Amino acid sequence: MANTEPATVTNKQIIFSGYVSGFPKESDLKVTTTTIDLRIPERSTSVLPIIGLGVSKVIDSGHPDYKKGDLLWGVVGWEEYSVITLFPYSHFKIHHTDVPLSYYTGLLGMPGMTAYAGFYEICSPKRGETVFVSAASGAVGQLVGQFAKLVGCYVVGSAGSKEKVDLLKTKFGFDDAFNYKEENDLNIALKRYFPEGIDIYFENVGGKMLDAVLINMKLNGRIAVCGMISQYNLVDPEGVHNLTTILYKRIKVQGFAVSDFYDKYSKFLDFVLPYIRQGKITYVEDITEGLESGPSALLGIFHGKNVGKQLFVVARE
């Protein structure tokens, strides 16, 4: 929202120092200080910060729907001040402050909506069904598993460390979990946990995991394709060899973007807030303090160092 009074402020921000191909390195990011004119919607500098989802407070507004002091979540720069030009579903006003504000970057924000849309809207779960979640300890996966348990499903997750596997079973209530790095044959691993097959697969990984899942799906199984993190930075992406099972087993496979479902955000809040207040949903965040912690926090994601939703706090107020 553009400021109604002239004001140029010093603005600390995180930027990329140049073009980045593949995984970023620490030298690719830097913290810099510039100035920003809060009067105008366009940047007064050519230096643009990294952008992401965050919680922010309106300090002034030229928009009739927003006023000073309002709390929002949505797309902002990795910086102390952002001038926001609104577009549909770019920001949502925060009305419920009896839960941690950080939840609006995760459980009550994009990751929560992603889990809700992929699991409920696409997969249409039924009590007693079997559910498999890859990358299950992440911001989305940990919620899919808990949503599955609320329905009455049997749910198993995969993760990349003993710590994360233990978290899935002891904190998030998964029926079981395994470390995919310790499995020589993913097909055999899945048959061990799903001897009768998989009804629902929430896909976050792709590659060899997807290939193994396909031959373990039940008739009329459903797959919500949320991501394929194992493939994003490969020069030669892995092929999938078991695609014929989609035909023979009448499997529904649907990719989706969370923005397709933002019109259901109020429905999602009505569903999830009571469970949060009753303590029936657990959410784990990995929080670091200060803008300067942003680069290392980002890099840690690519190496599996974070447990839960990775956040950094720009300012407490």
C-alpha positions in Angstrom: 0.0 0.0 0.0 1.5 3.3 -1.0 2.2 5.8 1.8 0.0 9.0 1.8 2.8 11.1 3.3 6.2 11.7 1.6 8.8 9.5 3.4 12.1 8.0 2.3 13.5 5.5 4.7 16.6 3.5 5.1 15.8 -0.1 4.2 17.9 -3.2 4.9 17.3 -6.0 2.5 18.6 -9.3 1.2 19.4 -9.5 -2.5 21.1 -11.9 -4.9 24.5 -10.6 -5.9 24.2 -11.9 -9.4 22.6 -14.5 -11.6 22.1 -17.9 -9.8 21.9 -21.2 -11.6 21.0 -24.3 -9.5 21.4 -24.2 -5.7 22.5 -20.8 -4.4 25.7 -20.5 -2.5 26.3 -18.2 0.5 28.3 -15.9 -1.8 25.2 -15.5 -4.1 23.3 -13.6 -1.3 24.1 -10.5 0.6 22.5 -8.1 3.0 22.6 -4.5 1.8 21.2 -1.2 2.9 19.4 1.1 0.5 16.6 3.6 0.6 12.9 3.3 -0.3 10.4 5.9 -1.1 7.1 4.9 0.6 5.0 7.4 -1.4 5.1 5.5 -4.7 4.2 2.0 -5.7 7.3 1.7 -7.9 10.8 1.1 -6.5 13.0 4.2 -6.2 16.1 1.9 -6.7 17.1 -0.7 -9.2 18.1 -3.1 -6.4 15.3 -5.6 -5.8 15.1 -7.9 -2.8 14.4 -11.5 -2.7 10.6 -12.0 -2.3 8.7 -14.5 -0.2 5.7 -14.9 2.0 5.6 -12.9 5.2 3.5 -11.3 7.9 3.6 -7.5 7.9 1.9 -4.5 9.5 0.5 -1.6 7.5 2.2 1.7 8.4 0.1 3.7 6.0 -2.3 3.0 3.2 -3.9 4.6 0.1 -6.2 1.6 -0.3 -9.7 1.8 1.0 -9.7 -1.8 2.4 -6.6 -1.4 4.5 -5.7 1.0 7.2 -2.7 1.8 9.5 -2.1 -1.0 12.0 -3.7 -3.8 10.0 -1.9 -7.1 9.9 -1.5 -8.9 6.6 0.1 -12.0 5.2 1.2 -12.3 1.6 4.1 -11.6 -0.8 6.7 -9.2 0.6 10.4 -8.4 0.0 13.1 -9.8 2.3 13.5 -6.3 3.8 12.4 -4.0 6.6 9.9 -2.0 4.5 7.9 -3.0 1.4 5.7 -0.9 -0.8 2.9 -3.2 -1.9 0.8 -3.0 -5.0 -2.2 -5.3 -4.4 -3.4 -7.9 -6.9 -5.9 -10.7 -6.4 -5.0 -13.0 -3.5 -1.6 -11.4 -3.1 -2.4 -10.4 0.5 -4.9 -11.5 3.1 -5.9 -9.5 6.1 -5.3 -11.2 9.5 -8.4 -11.3 11.6 -7.5 -14.0 14.1 -4.6 -13.0 16.5 -5.2 -15.6 19.2 -2.8 -17.8 17.4 0.9 -17.1 16.7 1.3 -14.6 13.8 4.1 -16.8 12.4 1.4 -19.4 11.6 0.2 -17.2 8.8 3.5 -17.9 6.9 2.8 -21.6 7.3 -0.1 -23.4 8.9 -2.6 -20.6 8.2 -0.9 -19.4 5.1 0.2 -20.9 1.8 1.6 -24.2 3.1 -1.6 -24.9 5.1 -3.8 -24.0 2.1 -1.6 -26.3 -0.1 -2.0 -29.2 2.3 -5.8 -28.6 2.5 -6.4 -28.2 -1.2 -4.2 -31.1 -2.3 -5.6 -33.5 0.3 -9.2 -32.6 0.7 -10.1 -30.9 -2.6 -8.1 -33.2 -5.0 -7.8 -36.5 -3.1 -11.2 -36.6 -1.4 -10.1 -38.9 1.4 -12.3 -41.5 3.2 -12.0 -43.0 6.6 -9.9 -46.1 6.6 -7.9 -45.3 3.5 -4.1 -45.6 3.3 -2.1 -42.4 2.7 1.6 -41.9 1.9 3.3 -38.5 2.1 6.8 -37.9 0.8 9.0 -35.1 2.3 6.6 -35.5 5.1 8.4 -33.4 7.8 8.3 -30.2 5.7 5.9 -27.3 6.0 3.2 -29.0 3.9 3.8 -32.7 4.5 3.5 -32.5 8.3 0.0 -31.0 7.9 -1.1 -33.5 5.2 -0.3 -36.3 7.6 -2.3 -34.7 10.5 -5.2 -34.0 8.2 -5.2 -37.6 7.2 -5.4 -38.7 10.8 -8.3 -36.4 11.4 -10.2 -38.2 8.7 -9.3 -41.6 10.1 -6.8 -42.7 7.6 -3.7 -44.8 8.0 -0.7 -42.6 7.1 3.0 -43.1 6.5 5.6 -40.5 5.7 9.1 -40.5 4.3 11.9 -38.1 5.3 15.7 -37.8 5.1 17.0 -38.2 8.6 16.3 -40.1 11.8 15.4 -36.9 13.6 12.7 -36.1 11.1 11.4 -39.7 11.0 11.1 -39.6 14.8 9.3 -36.3 14.6 6.7 -37.7 12.2 5.9 -40.5 14.6 6.1 -38.9 18.0 5.0 -35.3 17.3 2.8 -35.3 14.2 1.0 -38.6 14.8 1.9 -40.5 11.7 1.2 -44.2 12.0 4.7 -44.9 10.7 7.6 -43.3 8.8 10.9 -44.2 7.2 14.2 -42.7 6.1 14.3 -43.0 2.4 18.1 -42.7 2.4 18.3 -45.9 4.3 16.2 -47.9 1.8 18.0 -49.7 -1.0 14.7 -50.5 -2.8 11.8 -48.0 -2.4 9.4 -50.5 -3.9 10.1 -53.1 -1.2 10.0 -50.3 1.5 6.5 -49.3 0.3 5.3 -52.8 0.2 6.4 -53.2 3.8 4.4 -50.3 5.0 1.5 -50.7 2.6 1.0 -54.5 2.0 -2.5 -53.8 0.6 -1.4 -50.8 -1.5 -1.8 -47.0 -1.3 -5.1 -45.1 -1.8 -3.7 -41.6 -1.7 -0.2 -40.3 -2.4 0.7 -36.7 -1.6 3.7 -36.1 -4.0 6.5 -33.8 -3.0 9.5 -35.5 -4.4 9.2 -37.1 -7.9 11.8 -39.3 -9.5 12.5 -42.8 -8.1 10.0 -42.3 -5.3 7.1 -41.6 -7.7 8.1 -44.6 -9.8 8.0 -46.8 -6.7 4.7 -45.4 -5.5 2.9 -45.9 -8.9 3.3 -49.7 -8.7 2.1 -49.7 -5.1 -1.1 -47.7 -5.7 -4.5 -49.3 -5.3 -7.2 -49.4 -7.9 -8.8 -45.9 -8.2 -6.0 -44.3 -6.2 -5.4 -40.6 -6.2 -2.1 -38.6 -6.4 -1.9 -34.9 -5.7 1.3 -33.6 -7.3 2.4 -30.7 -5.0 6.1 -30.7 -5.9 9.0 -32.7 -7.3 12.0 -31.4 -5.3 14.4 -34.2 -6.4 14.1 -33.1 -10.0 14.3 -29.3 -10.0 18.0 -28.8 -10.4 18.9 -31.9 -12.5 20.3 -31.2 -15.9 18.9 -34.5 -17.1 15.7 -35.2 -15.1 15.0 -38.8 -14.2 12.4 -40.7 -16.2 9.3 -42.4 -14.7 8.9 -46.0 -15.9 5.7 -47.2 -14.3 3.2 -44.8 -16.0 1.1 -47.7 -17.4 -0.2 -48.4 -13.9 -2.1 -45.1 -14.1 -4.1 -46.7 -16.9 -4.5 -50.2 -15.5 -5.3 -49.0 -12.0 -7.4 -46.0 -13.0 -5.2 -43.7 -11.0 -6.1 -40.0 -10.8 -2.9 -37.9 -11.0 -3.4 -34.1 -10.7 -0.9 -31.3 -10.4 -2.0 -28.1 -8.7 -1.0 -24.7 -7.7 -2.3 -23.4 -4.3 -3.4 -20.1 -6.0 -6.1 -22.1 -7.8 -7.8 -22.6 -4.4 -7.4 -19.3 -2.6 -11.1 -18.6 -3.2 -11.6 -21.3 -0.5 -9.4 -19.6 2.1 -12.2 -18.6 4.4 -13.5 -22.2 4.2 -10.0 -23.4 5.1 -9.9 -21.1 8.2 -13.3 -22.3 9.4 -12.0 -25.9 9.1 -8.5 -25.5 10.7 -8.8 -22.9 13.4 -11.0 -25.0 15.8 -8.4 -27.8 15.6 -5.6 -25.4 16.4 -7.4 -24.0 19.4 -8.2 -27.5 20.6 -4.6 -28.5 20.3 -5.4 -31.2 17.7 -2.9 -29.9 15.2 0.8 -29.6 15.9 3.0 -27.3 13.8 6.7 -27.1 13.9 8.6 -24.0 12.9 12.4 -23.5 12.5 12.9 -19.8 13.4 16.0 -17.7 13.2 16.3 -14.1 14.4 17.2 -11.1 12.3 17.4 -10.2 8.6 21.1 -11.2 8.6 20.1 -14.8 9.3 18.1 -15.0 6.1 20.8 -16.3 3.7 22.0 -19.1 5.9 18.4 -20.1 6.6 17.6 -20.2 2.9 20.7 -22.3 2.1 19.9 -24.7 4.9 16.6 -25.7 3.2 18.5 -27.1 0.2 20.5 -29.3 2.4 17.7 -30.5 4.6 18.8 -28.7 7.7 15.5 -27.2 8.7 12.9 -29.1 10.6 9.4 -27.8 9.8 8.7 -24.4 8.3 11.8 -22.3 7.9 11.3 -18.7 9.0 13.4 -15.7 9.9 12.2 -12.7 11.9 12.9 -9.3 10.4 11.4 -7.5 13.4 9.3 -8.4 16.4 7.3 -5.2 16.0 
